[in-house]
Amino acid sequence: MQATVYKSTGSWYIVKADNGEILNARIKGVFKIDGITSTNPIAVGDKVAIEADTESERSVVIVKIIPRKNYIARASPHNKNQHHIVASNLDQALLFATLKNPRTSPGFIDRFLVTAEAYHVPAVIIFNKTDLHKNKEEEKFAELKRIYSDIGYKVAGISLVNNQGLDEVKDLLHNKTTLISGHSGVGKSTFINSILPEKNLKTREVSGWSGKGMHTTTFAEMFDLAEGGAIIDTPGIREFALADMPKAELSHYFPEMRAVLPECKFNNCLHVNEPDCAVKNAVMHTGRVSPGRYISYINILDTL
């Protein structure tokens, strides 16, 4: 029988069998997937084959992982040489960001978008807490919306406090499996409570002394939507380090850079000090690449 992984606690899993039954499950043996050794061999969203557990009538054993169509992974916060698979088999990812209380940096947004591009997961940027915006935040939001929209990303501004923009985001979820991600404190759990009030997920205020969110979600978990589709809630992410990406590939995951790469003089151009670089020309002269995005590119390149 096959099933979908709905929750992972590290050693035990909750799966939903194809017949609709919710079951506790454990791993049989050690898994290696696609040549990647990850800190979590099975992720929420995985399709798996299950068998009866000979040691317990109340659980099943996961014996095989069905090949994934895609996944989102990041470098493990505890071991930069290992991957942590955030979720798999996704139709899209919603990145929740805020310009205030707490502030999401453009660098964090760009790291997430690069990862989504690398793993072939369409991404949408949701700026929450627009009710807190003053003139400075409104100008910044307009600037970021223009930059990301121009390169093909959908961007929305919402206020869960004032219930503004929520219907537009709900419409994006219909009949899709959607990853919900972002820093702690940006409103992921509040958003999920607004569309699935029966879940009553814990929410906490942003820390006053640090301006950072505090974790409320401990483990990734999938929730079915009544109108079709599912959402995957994930623990808040402080840092989003890229996992095992060659420097020469990075620019391919910036859509606006990818469009001008053929015009570079050198095939292996890193767009830093090379002559006749189309990317640098696009930053300094044509405006096809924004200076902020180029700075993000350089900062990420330095970490690879």
C-alpha positions as CSV (number, residue, x, y, z in Angstrom):
1,M,0.0,0.0,0.0
2,Q,1.1,3.6,-0.6
3,A,0.8,6.6,1.6
4,T,1.8,10.3,1.9
5,V,3.9,11.6,4.8
6,Y,1.9,14.2,6.7
7,K,4.2,14.8,9.7
8,S,7.8,14.0,10.7
9,T,9.1,14.1,14.3
10,G,12.5,12.8,13.4
11,S,12.0,9.1,14.3
12,W,8.3,8.6,13.8
13,Y,6.0,9.7,11.1
14,I,2.3,10.2,10.6
15,V,1.1,9.0,7.1
16,K,-2.1,9.1,5.3
17,A,-2.7,5.9,3.3
18,D,-4.3,6.0,-0.1
19,N,-7.5,4.6,1.4
20,G,-7.6,7.7,3.7
21,E,-6.5,6.0,6.9
22,I,-4.2,8.0,9.2
23,L,-1.4,5.8,10.6
24,N,1.8,6.0,12.7
25,A,4.8,4.9,10.8
26,R,8.5,4.2,11.4
27,I,11.4,3.7,9.0
28,K,12.7,0.3,8.0
29,G,16.5,0.4,7.8
30,V,18.5,3.4,6.4
31,F,17.4,5.4,3.4
32,K,19.5,7.0,0.8
33,I,17.6,9.1,-1.8
34,D,18.9,10.3,-5.2
35,G,22.5,10.0,-4.0
36,I,21.8,12.7,-1.3
37,T,22.4,11.8,2.3
38,S,20.2,14.1,4.3
39,T,19.6,14.8,7.9
40,N,16.0,13.6,7.5
41,P,15.8,10.7,5.1
42,I,12.0,11.1,4.8
43,A,10.3,14.4,4.5
44,V,6.7,15.7,4.7
45,G,5.1,15.3,1.3
46,D,7.0,12.1,0.4
47,K,5.0,9.3,-1.2
48,V,6.0,6.1,0.4
49,A,5.3,2.3,0.3
50,I,4.2,0.9,3.7
51,E,3.8,-2.5,5.2
52,A,2.3,-3.9,8.4
53,D,4.6,-3.6,11.4
54,T,5.3,-7.1,12.8
55,E,6.3,-5.5,16.1
56,S,3.2,-3.4,16.6
57,E,-0.5,-3.5,15.5
58,R,-0.8,0.2,16.0
59,S,1.8,1.3,13.4
60,V,3.2,0.5,9.9
61,V,6.7,0.4,8.5
62,I,7.9,2.6,5.6
63,V,9.8,0.3,3.3
64,K,10.3,2.5,0.2
65,I,10.2,6.1,-0.9
66,I,8.5,6.7,-4.3
67,P,10.7,9.0,-6.5
68,R,10.1,12.7,-5.7
69,K,9.0,15.1,-8.4
70,N,10.8,17.8,-6.6
71,Y,11.7,19.1,-3.1
72,I,13.1,22.1,-1.2
73,A,16.3,21.5,0.7
74,R,18.7,23.7,2.7
75,A,22.1,23.2,4.3
76,S,21.6,21.7,7.7
77,P,21.9,24.3,10.4
78,H,24.0,21.8,12.5
79,N,26.2,20.5,9.7
80,K,26.8,22.6,6.6
81,N,28.0,19.4,4.7
82,Q,24.5,17.8,5.0
83,H,21.2,18.6,3.5
84,H,17.9,19.1,5.3
85,I,14.9,18.4,3.1
86,V,12.2,20.8,4.1
87,A,9.3,19.2,2.1
88,S,8.8,17.3,-1.2
89,N,6.4,16.9,-4.1
90,L,5.4,20.5,-4.1
91,D,3.3,22.5,-6.6
92,Q,4.4,25.8,-5.1
93,A,6.1,27.6,-2.2
94,L,4.7,30.6,-0.4
95,L,7.4,32.6,1.3
96,F,6.0,34.8,4.0
97,A,8.0,38.0,4.6
98,T,7.6,41.1,6.7
99,L,9.2,44.6,6.4
100,K,8.6,45.2,10.1
101,N,8.3,43.3,13.3
102,P,10.3,41.2,12.3
103,R,12.2,42.5,9.2
104,T,12.8,40.0,6.5
105,S,16.0,40.9,4.6
106,P,16.1,40.9,0.8
107,G,19.1,38.6,1.1
108,F,17.0,36.0,2.9
109,I,14.2,36.3,0.3
110,D,16.8,35.8,-2.5
111,R,18.3,32.8,-0.9
112,F,14.9,31.2,-0.7
113,L,14.1,32.1,-4.3
114,V,17.4,30.7,-5.6
115,T,16.7,27.4,-3.7
116,A,13.2,27.2,-5.2
117,E,14.6,27.8,-8.7
118,A,17.2,25.2,-8.2
119,Y,14.7,22.5,-7.1
120,H,12.0,23.5,-9.7
121,V,9.4,24.8,-7.2
122,P,7.4,27.9,-8.3
123,A,7.6,30.5,-5.6
124,V,5.3,33.3,-4.4
125,I,6.3,36.1,-2.0
126,I,3.7,37.1,0.5
127,F,4.4,40.3,2.4
128,N,2.4,40.2,5.7
129,K,1.7,42.9,8.3
130,T,1.0,45.6,5.8
131,D,-1.1,47.2,8.6
132,L,2.2,48.2,10.2
133,H,3.5,50.0,7.1
134,K,4.3,53.6,7.4
135,N,5.5,55.7,4.4
136,K,9.0,54.1,4.5
137,E,7.7,50.5,4.5
138,E,5.1,51.4,1.8
139,E,7.8,52.7,-0.5
140,K,10.0,49.7,0.2
141,F,7.1,47.3,-0.5
142,A,6.4,49.0,-3.8
143,E,10.0,48.8,-4.8
144,L,10.4,45.1,-3.9
145,K,7.1,44.3,-5.6
146,R,8.2,46.0,-8.8
147,I,11.6,44.2,-8.7
148,Y,10.3,40.7,-8.1
149,S,7.2,41.1,-10.4
150,D,9.4,42.3,-13.3
151,I,11.4,39.1,-13.1
152,G,8.3,36.8,-13.0
153,Y,7.5,36.3,-9.4
154,K,4.0,36.8,-8.0
155,V,4.0,39.2,-5.0
156,A,1.1,40.0,-2.7
157,G,0.7,42.2,0.3
158,I,-1.7,41.1,3.1
159,S,-2.7,42.0,6.6
160,L,-4.0,39.2,8.7
161,V,-5.0,41.7,11.4
162,N,-7.3,43.6,9.0
163,N,-8.2,40.6,6.8
164,Q,-6.9,42.3,3.7
165,G,-5.6,40.4,0.7
166,L,-6.4,37.0,2.3
167,D,-8.9,35.9,-0.4
168,E,-6.3,36.4,-3.1
169,V,-3.8,34.2,-1.3
170,K,-6.5,31.5,-0.5
171,D,-7.2,31.3,-4.3
172,L,-3.6,30.4,-4.9
173,L,-3.9,27.3,-2.7
174,H,-6.8,25.6,-4.6
175,N,-5.9,22.0,-5.6
176,K,-2.2,22.5,-5.0
177,T,0.3,21.2,-2.4
178,T,1.9,24.4,-1.0
179,L,4.9,24.9,1.3
180,I,4.5,27.7,3.8
181,S,7.8,29.1,4.8
182,G,9.6,32.2,6.3
183,H,11.1,33.5,9.4
184,S,9.6,32.9,12.8
185,G,7.1,35.7,13.6
186,V,6.0,36.6,10.1
187,G,2.5,35.1,10.6
188,K,2.6,31.6,9.1
189,S,0.7,30.0,11.9
190,T,-1.8,32.9,12.1
191,F,-2.3,32.5,8.3
192,I,-3.0,28.8,8.7
193,N,-5.4,29.4,11.6
194,S,-7.3,31.9,9.4
195,I,-7.9,29.2,6.7
196,L,-8.0,26.2,9.1
197,P,-9.4,27.6,12.4
198,E,-10.0,24.1,13.7
199,K,-6.2,23.5,13.8
200,N,-5.7,26.3,16.4
201,L,-2.0,26.4,15.9
202,K,0.1,28.1,18.6
203,T,1.2,31.7,17.8
204,R,3.5,33.9,19.8
205,E,4.5,37.6,19.7
206,V,7.7,38.7,18.2
207,S,10.4,39.2,20.9
208,G,10.5,42.8,21.9
209,W,14.2,42.9,22.7
210,S,15.5,41.2,19.6
211,G,12.8,42.0,17.0
212,K,12.9,38.4,15.9
213,G,10.2,35.9,15.9
214,M,10.0,32.9,18.2
215,H,9.4,29.4,17.0
216,T,5.9,28.1,17.4
217,T,6.0,25.2,14.9
218,T,8.3,22.4,16.0
219,F,7.9,19.9,13.2
220,A,6.8,20.2,9.5
221,E,3.2,19.1,9.1
222,M,0.8,18.8,6.2
223,F,-2.9,19.9,6.4
224,D,-5.6,19.0,3.9
225,L,-7.8,21.9,2.6
226,A,-11.5,21.3,2.3
227,E,-11.7,22.9,-1.2
228,G,-8.8,20.6,-2.4
229,G,-5.1,20.7,-2.1
230,A,-2.9,20.8,1.0
231,I,-0.5,23.1,2.8
232,I,2.7,22.2,4.6
233,D,3.6,24.3,7.7
234,T,7.3,24.4,8.6
235,P,9.3,25.7,11.6
236,G,10.4,29.3,11.2
237,I,13.8,29.6,9.6
238,R,16.4,32.0,10.9
239,E,19.0,31.4,8.2
240,F,18.6,29.8,4.8
241,A,22.0,28.4,3.7
242,L,22.2,26.9,0.2
243,A,23.1,23.3,0.0
244,D,25.9,22.1,-2.3
245,M,25.6,24.5,-5.2
246,P,28.6,25.1,-7.5
247,K,29.5,28.8,-7.9
248,A,29.2,28.6,-11.7
249,E,25.5,27.6,-11.4
250,L,24.3,30.3,-9.1
251,S,23.5,33.0,-11.7
252,H,21.3,30.5,-13.5
253,Y,18.9,30.6,-10.6
254,F,18.4,34.4,-10.9
255,P,15.9,34.6,-13.7
256,E,16.9,38.1,-14.8
257,M,20.6,37.0,-14.9
258,R,19.8,33.8,-16.7
259,A,18.2,35.8,-19.5
260,V,21.5,37.7,-20.3
261,L,24.1,35.0,-19.6
262,P,24.5,34.1,-23.3
263,E,25.9,37.6,-23.9
264,C,28.8,37.2,-21.5
265,K,32.2,36.9,-23.2
266,F,33.2,33.9,-21.1
267,N,31.1,30.7,-20.6
268,N,32.4,30.4,-17.0
269,C,31.9,34.0,-16.1
270,L,31.1,34.5,-12.4
271,H,30.0,38.2,-13.1
272,V,32.5,39.7,-10.6
273,N,35.7,40.9,-12.2
274,E,35.5,39.4,-15.7
275,P,35.6,41.7,-18.8
276,D,32.6,42.1,-21.2
277,C,30.2,40.7,-18.5
278,A,26.5,41.0,-19.6
279,V,25.3,40.7,-16.0
280,K,27.4,43.6,-14.8
281,N,26.3,45.6,-17.9
282,A,22.7,44.8,-17.0
283,V,23.2,46.2,-13.5
284,M,25.1,49.3,-14.4
285,H,23.6,50.3,-17.8
286,T,20.4,48.6,-18.9
287,G,18.7,48.2,-15.6
288,R,17.7,44.6,-16.4
289,V,19.3,43.4,-13.2
290,S,18.6,45.5,-10.0
291,P,21.6,46.5,-7.9
292,G,19.9,44.9,-4.8
293,R,19.6,41.6,-6.5
294,Y,23.2,41.8,-7.8
295,I,24.4,42.5,-4.2
296,S,22.4,39.4,-3.0
297,Y,24.1,37.4,-5.8
298,I,27.6,38.5,-4.7
299,N,26.8,37.8,-1.0
300,I,25.5,34.3,-1.8
301,L,28.5,33.6,-4.1
302,D,30.8,34.4,-1.2
303,T,29.2,31.7,0.9
304,L,29.5,28.9,-1.6
